[in-house]
Amino acid sequence: MIQLKQLTKKYGKGDKITDALTSLDLSIKKGEIFGVIGHSGAGKSTLIRCMNLLERPTSGEVWVNDVELTALNKQQLQHERRNIGMIFQHFNLLSSATVYDNIAFPLQLAHANKEHIHARVSELLALVDLEAHRDKYPSQLSGGQKQRVGIARALASDPQVLLCDEATSALDPQTTDSILKLLLDINKRFNLTIVLITHEMHVIQSICDRVAVIHQGGIIEQGPVTEVFLKPQHAVTRDFIRGEANVGDWIHTVGGNGTNGAFSQTVKITFLGEQTYDAILSRTAREIGVDFAILQGTISTIKDTPYGQLFVRIEGEADKINATIAEIASKGLDVEVID
């Protein structure tokens, strides 16, 4: 659906050139919610603005729905952009226009007739739950309501792709969750491809299918969210995952010998899917004859998939501890020895 090939973007001239993106390759499938996460200055916003050529790459190719945008002239590009909606962190609404007129604006630019505009705007007002606010102005709306207007406006031309540039970072957590649920509903209802730029791992974890981590203008890690979130390979990725950076510190505090000096081994066990709710650990420990203490634990979901992570100190005889670890791993759980 979207392909970026050797995408490079440079700013400045002479000896003051800044590389915002460097030979970046990325492929996004039709109908998926794809997240791009990175720290400030990593190149996230430049990347998403290159996808619809609001920023023209210095070199490389941008393909959307089998059309190379970087090869089009201005008129052709304007036509193709109707297939790409975009929502922004700070909403970018017309302050002197009502909610209705903000949503209608792209259709007016496309010279749609009044009957079509009225029908489409009414449909979108219902979709984003703003029917009661159609005649209000942006100044009369909350942040979440403004973003709902932005989403409706981006959908007005019935695009195939929706680009979201930090769409929730100006919102409080409760409003963020409601906007993410709306985007997920839109994705499922219309099979719309959504690209979501953010610096918040919670956003990626909530609705994305796959994620890419961008750092210093390049993709350093990408894959299914469950894989990247639960088994981060790069230090930058681990920085985004709460608690990962501090594991070593507190393990040394609570680790060491087990109760009454018994031999012990600290491990991280990762559960995924229905195994999250299965008593695999306690059953295995009982059968083999070891004790265990849970040092830290999390049970949550990544999009619709439940997962769990436990940091556990297993206590007992060394051979029985090793047998316990092997048995747990044989059940399909990921087991990582910490110390």
C-alpha positions as CSV (number, residue, x, y, z in Angstrom):
1,M,0.0,0.0,0.0
2,I,2.8,2.4,1.0
3,Q,6.4,1.9,0.0
4,L,9.3,4.2,0.8
5,K,12.5,3.4,-1.1
6,Q,15.9,4.8,-0.1
7,L,14.1,7.9,1.2
8,T,16.5,10.8,2.1
9,K,15.7,14.3,3.3
10,K,18.3,16.9,3.9
11,Y,17.8,20.5,5.2
12,G,20.1,23.4,4.7
13,K,23.0,24.2,2.3
14,G,26.7,23.8,2.1
15,D,28.4,22.9,5.4
16,K,25.1,23.4,7.3
17,I,23.2,20.4,5.9
18,T,21.1,18.4,8.4
19,D,20.2,14.8,7.5
20,A,16.6,14.4,8.7
21,L,16.1,11.0,6.9
22,T,18.8,8.8,5.5
23,S,18.3,6.0,2.9
24,L,15.1,4.9,4.7
25,D,13.1,1.9,3.4
26,L,9.6,1.1,4.7
27,S,6.7,-1.0,3.6
28,I,3.1,-0.6,5.0
29,K,0.3,-3.1,4.1
30,K,-3.2,-2.2,3.1
31,G,-5.7,-2.1,5.9
32,E,-3.2,-2.2,8.8
33,I,-2.5,0.4,11.5
34,F,1.2,1.0,11.4
35,G,3.0,3.0,14.1
36,V,6.2,4.9,13.9
37,I,7.7,5.8,17.2
38,G,10.8,7.8,18.1
39,H,12.1,10.6,20.3
40,S,11.9,14.3,19.4
41,G,14.1,15.1,16.5
42,A,14.3,11.5,15.3
43,G,12.7,12.3,12.0
44,K,9.1,11.2,12.7
45,S,7.2,14.3,11.4
46,T,9.5,14.6,8.4
47,L,8.8,11.0,7.5
48,I,5.1,11.3,7.6
49,R,5.1,14.6,5.7
50,C,7.2,12.9,3.0
51,M,4.5,10.2,2.6
52,N,2.1,12.8,1.0
53,L,4.9,15.1,-0.2
54,L,4.1,18.0,2.1
55,E,7.8,17.6,2.4
56,R,9.5,16.6,-0.9
57,P,12.3,14.1,-0.3
58,T,15.8,15.1,-1.4
59,S,16.1,11.6,-3.0
60,G,14.3,8.3,-3.0
61,E,10.8,7.2,-4.0
62,V,7.4,7.4,-2.3
63,W,4.7,4.9,-3.6
64,V,1.1,5.0,-2.4
65,N,-1.4,2.5,-3.8
66,D,1.0,1.6,-6.7
67,V,1.5,5.2,-7.7
68,E,4.9,6.9,-7.4
69,L,4.1,10.2,-5.9
70,T,7.6,11.5,-6.3
71,A,7.3,11.2,-10.1
72,L,4.1,13.2,-10.4
73,N,3.7,16.9,-11.5
74,K,1.8,19.3,-9.2
75,Q,-1.6,18.8,-10.7
76,Q,-1.3,15.0,-10.7
77,L,-0.1,15.1,-7.1
78,Q,-3.0,17.2,-6.0
79,H,-5.4,14.6,-7.4
80,E,-3.6,11.7,-5.7
81,R,-3.6,13.5,-2.4
82,R,-7.4,13.1,-2.2
83,N,-6.6,9.5,-1.4
84,I,-4.5,10.5,1.6
85,G,-6.1,12.1,4.6
86,M,-4.0,13.7,7.4
87,I,-4.7,14.8,11.0
88,F,-2.3,16.9,13.1
89,Q,-1.2,17.4,16.7
90,H,-2.7,20.9,16.9
91,F,-5.8,20.2,14.8
92,N,-5.2,22.9,12.1
93,L,-8.9,23.9,12.0
94,L,-10.3,27.0,10.3
95,S,-11.0,29.2,13.4
96,S,-13.7,31.3,11.6
97,A,-15.6,28.2,10.2
98,T,-18.1,26.1,11.9
99,V,-17.6,22.4,12.6
100,Y,-19.8,21.6,9.5
101,D,-17.8,24.0,7.3
102,N,-14.4,22.7,8.5
103,I,-15.5,19.1,7.5
104,A,-17.0,20.4,4.2
105,F,-13.8,22.3,3.2
106,P,-12.0,19.5,1.3
107,L,-15.2,18.7,-0.6
108,Q,-15.6,22.4,-1.5
109,L,-12.1,22.5,-2.8
110,A,-12.9,19.5,-5.0
111,H,-16.0,21.3,-6.3
112,A,-18.4,18.7,-5.0
113,N,-22.1,19.6,-5.3
114,K,-24.0,20.8,-2.3
115,E,-26.2,17.7,-2.0
116,H,-23.1,15.4,-1.9
117,I,-21.4,17.8,0.6
118,H,-24.4,17.8,2.9
119,A,-24.8,14.0,2.8
120,R,-21.1,13.3,3.4
121,V,-20.7,15.9,6.2
122,S,-23.8,14.6,8.0
123,E,-22.5,11.0,7.7
124,L,-19.1,12.0,9.2
125,L,-20.6,14.1,12.0
126,A,-22.5,11.0,13.1
127,L,-19.3,8.8,12.7
128,V,-17.3,11.1,15.1
129,D,-20.2,11.8,17.4
130,L,-20.4,15.5,16.8
131,E,-23.9,16.0,15.4
132,A,-24.9,18.2,18.3
133,H,-21.9,20.5,17.7
134,R,-22.2,21.0,13.9
135,D,-22.8,24.8,14.2
136,K,-20.1,25.5,16.8
137,Y,-16.7,27.1,16.2
138,P,-13.4,25.5,17.1
139,S,-13.0,27.9,20.1
140,Q,-16.2,26.4,21.6
141,L,-14.8,22.8,21.5
142,S,-12.6,20.7,23.8
143,G,-9.3,19.3,22.5
144,G,-10.9,15.9,21.9
145,Q,-13.8,17.4,20.0
146,K,-11.4,19.4,17.8
147,Q,-9.4,16.3,17.0
148,R,-12.7,14.6,16.0
149,V,-13.4,17.4,13.6
150,G,-9.9,16.9,12.2
151,I,-10.5,13.2,11.7
152,A,-13.9,13.9,10.0
153,R,-12.3,16.5,7.7
154,A,-9.5,14.0,6.8
155,L,-12.1,11.4,5.9
156,A,-14.2,13.8,3.8
157,S,-12.7,12.8,0.5
158,D,-13.0,9.1,1.3
159,P,-9.3,8.5,1.4
160,Q,-7.6,5.1,1.4
161,V,-4.8,6.2,3.7
162,L,-5.0,8.3,6.9
163,L,-1.8,9.8,8.2
164,C,-1.7,10.9,11.9
165,D,1.1,13.2,13.0
166,E,1.2,13.0,16.9
167,A,-2.6,13.1,16.8
168,T,-3.0,12.5,20.5
169,S,0.0,14.1,22.2
170,A,-1.9,17.4,22.9
171,L,-4.7,15.4,24.7
172,D,-5.2,14.1,28.2
173,P,-5.1,10.3,28.7
174,Q,-8.8,9.7,28.8
175,T,-9.4,11.7,25.6
176,T,-6.4,10.0,24.0
177,D,-8.1,6.6,24.6
178,S,-11.4,7.8,23.1
179,I,-9.6,9.0,20.0
180,L,-7.6,5.8,19.6
181,K,-10.9,3.8,19.9
182,L,-12.4,6.0,17.2
183,L,-9.4,5.4,14.9
184,L,-9.5,1.6,15.5
185,D,-13.3,1.6,14.7
186,I,-12.6,3.6,11.5
187,N,-9.8,1.1,10.5
188,K,-12.1,-1.9,11.0
189,R,-15.2,-0.4,9.4
190,F,-13.6,1.0,6.3
191,N,-10.4,-1.1,6.0
192,L,-8.5,2.2,6.0
193,T,-4.7,2.1,6.2
194,I,-3.6,4.2,9.1
195,V,0.0,5.5,9.7
196,L,0.4,6.8,13.2
197,I,3.4,8.9,14.3
198,T,4.0,9.1,18.1
199,H,6.5,9.2,20.9
200,E,4.1,7.3,23.2
201,M,4.4,3.5,23.5
202,H,0.9,3.4,25.0
203,V,-0.5,4.6,21.7
204,I,1.4,2.0,19.7
205,Q,0.4,-0.8,22.1
206,S,-3.3,0.2,22.1
207,I,-4.1,0.0,18.4
208,C,-1.2,-0.7,16.1
209,D,-0.5,-4.0,14.2
210,R,3.1,-3.3,13.4
211,V,5.6,-0.6,14.5
212,A,8.9,0.9,13.3
213,V,11.3,2.6,15.6
214,I,13.0,5.6,14.1
215,H,16.3,7.0,15.4
216,Q,18.5,9.7,13.8
217,G,16.7,9.5,10.6
218,G,16.7,5.7,10.1
219,I,14.6,2.7,11.0
220,I,16.5,0.8,13.7
221,E,13.8,-1.9,14.5
222,Q,10.4,-2.9,13.1
223,G,8.0,-5.7,13.2
224,P,4.7,-6.8,14.8
225,V,3.9,-4.8,17.9
226,T,3.8,-7.9,20.1
227,E,7.4,-8.9,19.0
228,V,8.9,-5.4,19.2
229,F,7.2,-4.6,22.5
230,L,8.0,-7.9,24.3
231,K,11.4,-8.6,22.8
232,P,13.0,-5.2,22.0
233,Q,16.4,-5.5,20.3
234,H,17.7,-2.0,20.4
235,A,18.4,0.2,23.4
236,V,16.3,3.0,22.0
237,T,13.3,0.7,21.8
238,R,13.8,-0.5,25.4
239,D,13.8,3.2,26.5
240,F,10.2,3.4,25.3
241,I,9.1,0.4,27.3
242,R,8.4,1.3,30.9
243,G,10.6,-0.5,33.4
244,E,13.0,-2.2,31.0
245,A,15.8,0.4,31.6
246,N,15.6,-0.1,35.4
247,V,15.4,-3.9,35.5
248,G,19.1,-4.4,36.2
249,D,19.1,-2.0,39.1
250,W,16.3,-3.6,41.1
251,I,17.3,-7.2,40.2
252,H,20.5,-6.6,42.1
253,T,18.5,-5.3,45.1
254,V,16.0,-8.2,45.3
255,G,18.0,-10.9,43.6
256,G,20.8,-13.1,45.0
257,N,20.2,-16.0,47.3
258,G,16.8,-17.4,47.9
259,T,15.0,-17.9,51.2
260,N,17.3,-19.2,54.0
261,G,20.3,-19.2,51.6
262,A,18.7,-21.6,49.1
263,F,20.1,-21.5,45.5
264,S,18.0,-19.3,43.2
265,Q,17.7,-18.1,39.7
266,T,15.9,-15.0,38.5
267,V,14.2,-15.2,35.1
268,K,11.8,-13.1,33.0
269,I,8.9,-15.1,31.6
270,T,6.8,-13.7,28.8
271,F,3.2,-15.0,28.2
272,L,1.3,-14.3,25.0
273,G,-2.3,-15.0,24.0
274,E,-4.4,-17.4,26.1
275,Q,-1.3,-18.7,27.8
276,T,-1.4,-15.4,29.8
277,Y,-4.2,-16.8,31.9
278,D,-2.9,-20.4,32.3
279,A,-1.3,-21.5,35.6
280,I,1.8,-22.8,33.8
281,L,4.3,-21.5,36.3
282,S,2.7,-22.6,39.5
283,R,1.8,-26.0,38.0
284,T,5.4,-26.6,36.8
285,A,6.9,-25.5,40.1
286,R,4.7,-27.8,42.0
287,E,5.4,-30.8,39.8
288,I,9.2,-30.4,39.9
289,G,9.4,-29.3,43.5
290,V,10.7,-25.7,43.5
291,D,9.5,-22.5,45.1
292,F,9.2,-19.2,43.4
293,A,8.6,-15.5,44.2
294,I,7.2,-13.0,41.8
295,L,9.4,-9.9,41.9
296,Q,7.5,-7.9,39.3
297,G,4.6,-8.6,37.0
298,T,2.4,-7.1,34.3
299,I,-0.7,-8.4,32.6
300,S,-2.2,-6.2,29.8
301,T,-3.1,-6.3,26.1
302,I,-1.4,-5.3,22.9
303,K,-4.3,-4.2,20.7
304,D,-6.5,-7.3,21.1
305,T,-3.8,-9.7,22.2
306,P,-3.4,-10.4,26.0
307,Y,0.2,-10.7,27.3
308,G,2.0,-11.1,30.6
309,Q,5.5,-10.5,31.8
310,L,6.8,-11.8,35.1
311,F,10.1,-11.4,36.8
312,V,10.4,-14.5,39.0
313,R,13.0,-15.8,41.4
314,I,13.0,-19.6,41.4
315,E,14.4,-21.3,44.5
316,G,15.5,-24.8,45.1
317,E,18.1,-27.3,43.9
318,A,20.1,-26.2,40.9
319,D,19.1,-29.2,38.7
320,K,15.4,-28.7,39.5
321,I,15.6,-25.0,38.8
322,N,17.1,-25.8,35.4
323,A,14.4,-28.4,34.8
324,T,11.7,-25.9,35.7
325,I,13.1,-23.3,33.2
326,A,13.3,-26.0,30.4
327,E,9.8,-27.2,31.1
328,I,8.3,-23.6,31.0
329,A,10.2,-22.9,27.8
330,S,8.9,-26.2,26.2
331,K,5.3,-24.9,26.7
332,G,6.0,-22.1,24.2
333,L,6.8,-19.3,26.8
334,D,9.7,-17.1,26.3
335,V,12.1,-17.5,29.3
336,E,15.1,-15.2,29.8
337,V,17.7,-15.8,32.5
338,I,18.4,-12.5,34.3
339,D,21.3,-13.4,36.6
